[in-house]
Structures are given as structure tokens and as C-alpha cells.
């Protein structure tokens, strides 16, 4: 069976096969699966770098308690409070999308419903962030 003859896809009409080709110069098509992939990698790297910085700043207490206190003082600023919103947003998306990926990998119909599951992930993310953000910002800007 050869893909050039279209026997694997069932299409023997070359005009139909030609329509399915990727746009020239790019592999990305802007579909839900592509955006899910990109956002999962971005949020994963953001979480990794946060954890790296967190380990380093926590290690400061053994080196210099004064330096540790200075760093903790910076963390109590409103700008860092907004950064915490971004961090929680990244963690929540990464967690929900990770569950989506598990369903795609281990559920027989996962690939069939992956597009809908992406919108469920976005919906759950919005609901979770809508519950978290107002309460957190009241704490950040209320003091």
C-alpha cells in the first residue's frame, strides 16, 4: 500500500489529496491541537523556571538570612502578586491539559474528542481562574 496512490486514505482522486497538504513553509495550521501543544510547552517551561528560582531563593537562607529577607520583601510587591496570578494560570492550564493528554493517550476515543476536550480545558481554566484571581488580588492590593 502506497500513500502516493491514496490507497491508505481511501482517496484515489489526486485533486482531493492535494487539498490536504500543509501550507507552504509551515507545519502549523492554527488548530486546537497545535495551540494545546504550544501552550503546554510554554507553561511547562514557565513552571520549570519558577521552580528553579524558588529553589535558589530558598537556598539563600543558609547563605545569608539578610539576603533571603530582602528577596522575600521583593516578593510581597503588587507586581509579584500579578506574577503569582500568571504562575497559577500556567499551573492550572498545564494540569488540566495534562489530564487531556492522558485521555488522548489512553482513551480509545480520545483522539476523536481531543478538540472538544481542549475547549473543556479552556472552560475549566477560566472557571478556576475566575474563582482565584479576585480573591488573590484582594489580598495583594488590600494590604
N, C-alpha and C positions, 0 to 999 in steps of 0.2 A: 504494500500500500504506500502510495506516494502522496505527499501533501501538494506536490506540484500539479497533480491531476485533480485534486479536490476530493479524492475518494474518502479521506478521513472525515471531512466535514460534511460530506454528502452533496456538496456543490460541485457540479461539473461545468457550470457556466463561468467562464473567466471574468466576465463583467461583474458578477456578484462577488467573486473572490477579491477583485481589485478594490472594491469599495471598503473592504475591511482592513486595508493596510493602514499602518500608523502614519500620522502626518510626517512629512519630510523633516528631518533634523531633530526630532524629539521622540522620546518614548512615552512621555507624559501626555495624558489625554484629559486631565482635569476631572476624572471620575471620583466617586466616593472612596473607592479602594485606594486610589493614589493619594488622596488627601489624608486618609486614615494612616497610610504608611508614613507619609511625611511628618504629620503631627506626632505620631508615635515615636519617631526617631528624635524629633526636636524636644519633646517633653522628656524623653529618656535621658538625653544629654544634659538638659537643664537640671534634672533631679540629680544626676551624677555629679555635676559641678557644685551644686548646693551641698551635697553630702561631703565632698572633698573640702570645701571651705569650712563647713561645720566641724569636721574632724580637726582641721588645722587650728581654728579659733578656740576650740575646746582644749586643745593641747597647750595653748598659751598659759593656762592656769598653772601648769607645772614649771614653766619657764619664768614667767613674770606675772604675778597676780594683778599688778597695776595695768599692764598691757591688756590683760583679759578684761578688766573692768572698763577700760577705755573702749574696747571693741563692743562690749555689751551695751555701753552707753550709746554707741552709734546705732545699734540695732533697735533702740527704743524711739527712733525718729519716725515721723509720719511717712517719709519716703520709703523706709524699710517696711513699714506697715503695708504700703501698697505692694512692695515686693513680696510680702508674705501672701497677699491675695494672688499674685501671679504664680507663686510656688504651689499654693493649694490648688489652683486651677490646673496646673501642669500635673500634679499628682493625681487629682480626681480623673482628668481625662485619660491619663496613662493607665490607671487602674481599670476604668470601665472599658477602654479599648482593648486592654489585655484580656479581659473576660470575653470580649467579642472575638478576638483572635483564637482563643481556646475553643470557643464554639465553632468557629470556621474549621479549625483543625480536627476536632473530634466528633462533631455532629455531622451525620451523613448529609443533611440538607443545609449545612452551614454556608456553603458557597452560594447556594441558591438564594439565601436570605441575607447575605452579607451587606447588601446595600441598605436594606431596611434596618438591620442591626446598627449600622453606622448612625442612622438618624435617631435610633433609640439611645445610643451612646451620647449623642449631642443633647438630646432631650434630658437625659439623666444628669448630664453635666450642668445644664442650665438650671435645673431644679436644685441641685446640690449647691451650686454657686449662689443662687438667689437666696438660699437659706443661710449660707455662710457669710457672704460679703457684708450685708447691712450690720449684722451683729459684730463682726470683726472691726469694721470701720468705726462703729460707735465706741469700741474700746480704744482704737488707735487715736481718734480725734477727740474723745471725751475726756481725756486726762489733761 
